[in-house]
């Protein structure tokens, strides 16, 4: 291998290293936030862990199973197949990934897969370095990226592998399940201890009226909605920090933050002209965490809220994003570069061209989970 990362005497090294550390601190903050939610739930309900062990184990085991089989699940969902060395574009991709892997310091070279999906994307997944895989869609070749920009995208993906991001996200899912189960058991206990609910819950089932069932259902749904929003906000905070962390790790591997900056802008330029619609839109909503950028919402033009309400709405939407907005990512990459990056140049013209995709036929299947 050539080297693990750019050397410390590289002018960009301090800024890139700083961003790597900042994003690890953000991840730690997210984990502490989830731990705080669990602690507050235990404190508020003042009880030890007494729920059905069998039911609880199912929800603990599920994220572990998804983590261990993450590569197989992701490849199946995206209908990805091993890259064909006889296909010129696939051969180009294999050569680029080999070059990035040689710079990454990873011991095991991940196999390269390709999906026929026309929407541009690349992803890496796998529970451990030995089982990692990387993949791209055919749509990635339609964006006008040059080899250096594609290399930067895969440096980002191998950054996810180096950082064990699939494992971190899966463990966070386990913590969110713990919080949910504590809250569920606690709310039921509290409802049973309050006189009105004691009377309702203590009724003979034959005497319970329609109102009783509706009241229980409404209260539980409100509680679950609130706990769901809290865990979602914390989870998305961590996921975004790992995305930014992969951007920084990719820059640390290749030492070229601007290559990823222009690659992201080319991805957005393409996706803005080819947004998924109808049924495809709903499918992509489910697999947004597997994308390099958000195919439904990312744009290079940031909304400028005109009043406080619009700012609050924008902030609320931001809290639920799976990726930092591309302008935010580009700004971070430019800070690591020590100055502005050049505008993206599309092959053949040097200008932004109209890169239209064929009608979307989503080959992604359903479900989700990985690191993009």
C-alpha positions as CSV (number, residue, x, y, z in Angstrom):
1,X,0.0,0.0,0.0
2,X,1.1,3.5,-0.7
3,X,0.3,5.1,2.7
4,X,-2.5,5.1,5.2
5,X,-3.5,8.8,4.9
6,X,-2.0,12.0,3.8
7,X,1.2,12.8,5.9
8,X,1.1,15.2,8.8
9,X,3.3,17.7,7.0
10,X,0.7,18.1,4.3
11,X,-0.7,21.7,4.5
12,X,-4.3,20.4,4.6
13,X,-3.6,17.9,7.3
14,X,-4.4,20.0,10.4
15,X,-7.8,21.3,9.1
16,X,-8.8,17.8,7.9
17,X,-7.7,16.2,11.1
18,X,-9.7,18.8,13.1
19,X,-12.9,18.0,11.1
20,X,-12.4,14.3,11.7
21,X,-12.2,14.9,15.5
22,X,-15.1,17.4,15.5
23,X,-17.4,14.8,13.8
24,X,-16.3,12.1,16.3
25,X,-17.2,14.5,19.1
26,X,-20.6,15.0,17.5
27,X,-21.1,11.3,17.3
28,X,-20.2,11.0,21.0
29,X,-22.6,13.8,21.8
30,X,-25.4,11.9,20.0
31,X,-24.7,8.7,22.0
32,X,-24.6,10.7,25.2
33,X,-28.0,12.2,24.2
34,X,-29.5,8.8,23.7
35,X,-28.0,7.7,27.0
36,X,-29.5,10.7,28.7
37,X,-33.0,9.8,27.3
38,X,-32.6,6.3,28.7
39,X,-31.5,7.7,32.1
40,X,-34.4,10.2,32.2
41,X,-36.9,7.5,31.4
42,X,-35.6,5.3,34.1
43,X,-35.5,8.2,36.6
44,X,-39.0,9.5,35.7
45,X,-40.7,6.1,36.1
46,X,-38.5,5.0,39.1
47,X,-38.4,1.3,38.2
48,X,-35.9,-1.3,37.3
49,X,-36.0,-3.1,34.0
50,X,-39.0,-5.4,34.3
51,X,-40.5,-6.1,31.0
52,X,-41.1,-9.3,29.0
53,X,-37.5,-10.6,28.4
54,X,-38.4,-12.5,25.3
55,X,-40.1,-9.5,23.6
56,X,-37.2,-7.3,24.6
57,X,-34.6,-9.7,23.2
58,X,-36.3,-9.7,19.8
59,X,-35.8,-5.9,19.5
60,X,-32.1,-6.2,20.7
61,X,-31.3,-9.0,18.3
62,X,-32.8,-7.4,15.2
63,X,-30.3,-4.5,14.8
64,X,-27.5,-7.0,15.5
65,X,-28.7,-9.3,12.8
66,X,-29.1,-6.4,10.4
67,X,-25.6,-5.2,11.2
68,X,-24.0,-8.6,10.6
69,X,-25.8,-9.2,7.3
70,X,-25.8,-5.5,6.2
71,X,-23.7,-6.2,3.1
72,X,-26.0,-9.0,1.9
73,X,-29.1,-7.0,2.6
74,X,-27.9,-3.9,0.9
75,X,-26.8,-5.8,-2.2
76,X,-30.1,-7.6,-2.4
77,X,-32.1,-4.4,-1.9
78,X,-30.2,-2.6,-4.7
79,X,-30.1,-5.7,-7.0
80,X,-26.3,-5.1,-7.2
81,X,-24.1,-7.6,-9.1
82,X,-20.3,-8.0,-9.2
83,X,-18.7,-5.4,-11.5
84,X,-17.9,-6.8,-14.9
85,X,-14.2,-6.3,-15.9
86,X,-15.2,-6.6,-19.6
87,X,-17.6,-3.6,-19.3
88,X,-15.4,-0.4,-19.9
89,X,-17.3,1.6,-17.2
90,X,-17.1,-1.2,-14.7
91,X,-13.4,-1.7,-15.4
92,X,-12.9,2.0,-14.9
93,X,-14.7,1.8,-11.5
94,X,-12.7,-1.2,-10.4
95,X,-9.4,0.6,-11.2
96,X,-10.5,3.7,-9.3
97,X,-11.6,1.7,-6.2
98,X,-8.3,-0.2,-6.2
99,X,-6.4,3.1,-6.2
100,X,-8.4,4.5,-3.4
101,X,-8.2,1.3,-1.3
102,X,-4.4,1.3,-1.7
103,X,-4.3,4.8,-0.1
104,X,-6.9,4.0,2.6
105,X,-4.8,1.7,4.8
106,X,-7.5,-0.9,4.9
107,X,-6.1,-4.4,5.1
108,X,-8.9,-6.1,3.1
109,X,-9.9,-4.9,-0.3
110,X,-13.7,-4.8,-0.7
111,X,-15.3,-6.3,-3.8
112,X,-16.9,-3.9,-6.2
113,X,-20.6,-4.2,-7.2
114,X,-22.8,-2.3,-9.6
115,X,-26.5,-1.8,-9.7
116,X,-28.5,-0.9,-12.8
117,X,-30.3,1.8,-10.9
118,X,-30.3,5.0,-13.1
119,X,-30.1,7.4,-10.1
120,X,-26.5,8.2,-9.3
121,X,-25.2,6.7,-6.0
122,X,-22.3,4.9,-4.4
123,X,-22.4,3.1,-1.0
124,X,-20.2,0.9,1.2
125,X,-21.5,-1.5,3.8
126,X,-20.5,-4.4,5.9
127,X,-20.2,-5.2,9.6
128,X,-16.4,-5.4,9.7
129,X,-13.5,-4.6,7.4
130,X,-13.2,-8.2,6.2
131,X,-16.9,-8.3,5.1
132,X,-17.1,-4.8,3.6
133,X,-18.3,-4.3,0.0
134,X,-18.6,-1.1,-2.1
135,X,-21.1,-0.5,-4.9
136,X,-22.1,2.1,-7.5
137,X,-25.2,2.5,-9.6
138,X,-25.0,2.9,-13.4
139,X,-26.4,6.4,-12.9
140,X,-23.1,7.4,-11.3
141,X,-21.5,7.3,-14.8
142,X,-24.1,9.7,-16.1
143,X,-23.1,12.7,-13.9
144,X,-20.0,13.8,-15.8
145,X,-17.6,13.0,-12.9
146,X,-14.0,12.6,-13.8
147,X,-11.9,9.8,-12.3
148,X,-10.6,12.0,-9.4
149,X,-14.2,12.9,-8.4
150,X,-15.3,9.3,-8.5
151,X,-12.2,8.4,-6.4
152,X,-13.2,11.1,-3.9
153,X,-16.7,9.6,-3.7
154,X,-15.3,6.1,-2.9
155,X,-12.8,7.6,-0.5
156,X,-15.9,8.8,1.4
157,X,-17.4,5.3,1.2
158,X,-14.2,3.7,2.4
159,X,-14.2,6.3,5.2
160,X,-17.5,4.7,6.4
161,X,-15.7,1.3,6.4
162,X,-12.7,2.6,8.2
163,X,-14.9,4.3,10.8
164,X,-17.2,1.2,11.4
165,X,-20.2,3.5,10.8
166,X,-22.6,0.6,10.1
167,X,-21.8,-0.8,13.6
168,X,-22.2,2.6,15.2
169,X,-25.6,3.2,13.6
170,X,-26.8,-0.3,14.5
171,X,-25.7,0.0,18.1
172,X,-27.6,3.4,18.3
173,X,-30.7,1.5,17.0
174,X,-30.4,-0.9,20.0
175,X,-30.2,2.1,22.4
176,X,-33.3,3.6,20.8
177,X,-35.1,0.3,21.3
178,X,-34.1,0.3,25.0
179,X,-35.5,3.8,25.4
180,X,-38.7,2.9,23.7
181,X,-39.3,-0.2,25.8
182,X,-38.5,1.6,29.1
183,X,-41.0,4.4,28.1
184,X,-43.6,1.9,27.1
185,X,-43.4,-0.1,30.3
186,X,-43.2,3.1,32.4
187,X,-46.2,4.7,30.8
188,X,-48.3,1.6,31.3
189,X,-47.2,1.5,34.9
190,X,-48.1,5.1,35.5
191,X,-51.4,4.8,33.8
192,X,-52.2,1.8,36.1
193,X,-51.3,3.8,39.2
194,X,-53.4,6.9,38.5
195,X,-56.9,6.6,40.0
196,X,-58.9,7.3,36.8
197,X,-56.8,4.8,34.8
198,X,-56.8,2.3,37.7
199,X,-60.6,2.3,37.5
200,X,-60.5,2.1,33.7
201,X,-57.8,-0.6,33.5
202,X,-59.4,-2.5,36.5
203,X,-62.8,-2.8,34.9
204,X,-64.0,-6.2,33.8
205,X,-63.2,-6.4,30.1
206,X,-66.9,-7.0,29.4
207,X,-67.8,-3.7,31.0
208,X,-65.2,-1.6,29.2
209,X,-66.8,0.8,26.8
210,X,-65.7,2.1,23.4
211,X,-64.5,5.4,25.1
212,X,-62.1,3.4,27.4
213,X,-60.3,1.8,24.5
214,X,-60.1,5.0,22.5
215,X,-58.7,6.9,25.5
216,X,-56.0,4.3,26.1
217,X,-55.1,4.2,22.4
218,X,-54.9,8.0,22.1
219,X,-52.6,8.4,25.2
220,X,-50.3,5.6,24.1
221,X,-50.1,6.9,20.5
222,X,-49.2,10.4,21.8
223,X,-46.5,9.0,24.0
224,X,-45.1,6.8,21.3
225,X,-45.1,9.7,18.8
226,X,-43.1,11.9,21.2
227,X,-40.6,9.1,22.0
228,X,-40.3,8.3,18.3
229,X,-39.5,11.9,17.4
230,X,-36.9,12.2,20.2
231,X,-35.1,9.0,19.2
232,X,-35.3,9.9,15.5
233,X,-33.8,13.4,16.1
234,X,-30.9,11.8,18.1
235,X,-30.4,9.1,15.5
236,X,-30.3,11.5,12.6
237,X,-27.9,13.7,14.4
238,X,-25.5,10.8,14.7
239,X,-26.1,9.7,11.1
240,X,-25.3,13.2,9.9
241,X,-22.1,13.3,12.0
242,X,-21.0,10.0,10.4
243,X,-21.7,11.4,7.0
244,X,-19.5,14.5,7.7
245,X,-17.0,12.1,9.3
246,X,-16.8,10.1,6.1
247,X,-16.3,13.3,4.1
248,X,-13.4,14.2,6.4
249,X,-11.9,10.7,6.4
250,X,-12.1,10.6,2.6
251,X,-10.2,13.9,2.5
252,X,-7.7,12.4,4.9
253,X,-7.2,9.4,2.6
254,X,-6.6,11.3,-0.6
255,X,-5.8,14.8,0.5
256,X,-8.2,16.4,-2.1
257,X,-11.3,17.8,-0.4
258,X,-12.2,19.8,-3.5
259,X,-12.6,16.6,-5.6
260,X,-15.5,15.5,-3.3
261,X,-16.9,19.0,-3.2
262,X,-17.2,19.1,-7.0
263,X,-18.5,15.5,-7.1
264,X,-21.3,16.4,-4.7
265,X,-22.3,19.4,-6.7
266,X,-22.4,17.2,-9.9
267,X,-24.6,14.7,-8.1
268,X,-27.0,17.5,-7.0
269,X,-27.1,19.0,-10.5
270,X,-28.1,15.6,-11.9
271,X,-30.6,14.7,-9.2
272,X,-32.3,18.1,-9.3
273,X,-33.2,17.4,-13.0
274,X,-34.2,13.8,-12.3
275,X,-36.0,13.7,-9.0
276,X,-37.7,10.3,-8.2
277,X,-41.5,10.6,-8.7
278,X,-44.5,8.6,-7.7
279,X,-43.8,5.1,-6.5
280,X,-40.0,5.6,-7.0
281,X,-40.2,8.5,-4.6
282,X,-41.6,6.4,-1.8
283,X,-39.0,3.7,-2.4
284,X,-36.2,6.3,-2.3
285,X,-37.7,7.8,0.9
286,X,-37.0,4.4,2.6
287,X,-33.4,4.1,1.3
288,X,-32.3,7.7,1.8
289,X,-29.7,6.6,4.4
290,X,-28.0,4.5,1.7
291,X,-27.5,7.4,-0.7
292,X,-24.4,9.6,-1.2
293,X,-26.7,12.7,-1.1
294,X,-30.4,13.0,-0.3
295,X,-32.2,12.3,-3.6
296,X,-35.4,13.8,-2.5
297,X,-34.4,17.1,-0.8
298,X,-30.8,18.0,-1.6
299,X,-30.3,21.2,-3.6
300,X,-27.4,23.7,-4.1
301,X,-29.9,26.5,-3.6
302,X,-30.7,26.9,0.1
303,X,-34.1,28.2,1.2
304,X,-33.9,31.6,2.8
305,X,-36.7,31.8,5.4
306,X,-38.5,35.1,5.5
307,X,-39.8,34.9,9.1
308,X,-39.5,33.1,12.4
309,X,-42.1,30.5,11.5
310,X,-40.3,29.6,8.3
311,X,-37.0,29.4,10.2
312,X,-38.5,27.0,12.7
313,X,-40.0,24.8,10.0
314,X,-36.6,24.7,8.2
315,X,-34.9,23.8,11.5
316,X,-37.4,21.0,12.2
317,X,-36.8,19.6,8.7
318,X,-33.0,19.8,9.2
319,X,-33.2,17.8,12.4
320,X,-34.7,14.9,10.4
321,X,-32.2,14.9,7.5
322,X,-30.1,11.8,6.9
323,X,-27.3,13.9,5.4
324,X,-26.0,17.4,6.0
325,X,-27.2,19.6,3.1
326,X,-24.7,19.6,0.2
327,X,-23.9,23.4,0.6
328,X,-23.0,22.7,4.2
329,X,-20.8,19.7,3.2
330,X,-19.1,21.8,0.4
331,X,-18.4,24.6,2.9
332,X,-16.8,22.0,5.3
333,X,-14.7,20.6,2.5
334,X,-13.5,24.1,1.5
335,X,-12.5,24.8,5.1
336,X,-10.4,21.6,5.0
337,X,-9.0,22.7,1.7
338,X,-7.9,26.1,3.2
339,X,-9.8,28.0,0.5
340,X,-12.6,28.0,-2.0
341,X,-12.9,25.0,-4.4
342,X,-13.3,25.5,-8.2
343,X,-16.7,25.2,-9.7
344,X,-17.6,21.8,-11.1
345,X,-16.6,21.4,-14.8
346,X,-18.7,18.9,-16.8
347,X,-16.9,16.9,-19.5
348,X,-17.0,18.3,-22.9
349,X,-18.2,21.8,-22.3
350,X,-16.7,23.1,-19.0
351,X,-20.2,24.1,-18.1
352,X,-23.2,22.7,-16.4
353,X,-25.0,20.6,-18.9
354,X,-28.4,19.0,-18.9
355,X,-27.8,15.4,-17.8
356,X,-31.2,13.8,-18.1
357,X,-31.7,10.2,-17.1
358,X,-34.0,7.7,-18.7
359,X,-37.4,7.3,-17.1
360,X,-36.8,6.0,-13.5
361,X,-37.2,2.3,-13.0
362,X,-36.2,1.9,-9.4
363,X,-34.2,-1.4,-9.0
364,X,-33.7,-0.8,-5.3
365,X,-36.4,-3.0,-3.9
366,X,-37.6,-2.0,-0.5
367,X,-36.4,-1.5,3.1
368,X,-33.1,0.0,4.2
369,X,-29.9,0.2,5.9
370,X,-26.3,0.8,5.3
371,X,-23.8,3.6,5.2
372,X,-23.7,5.7,2.1
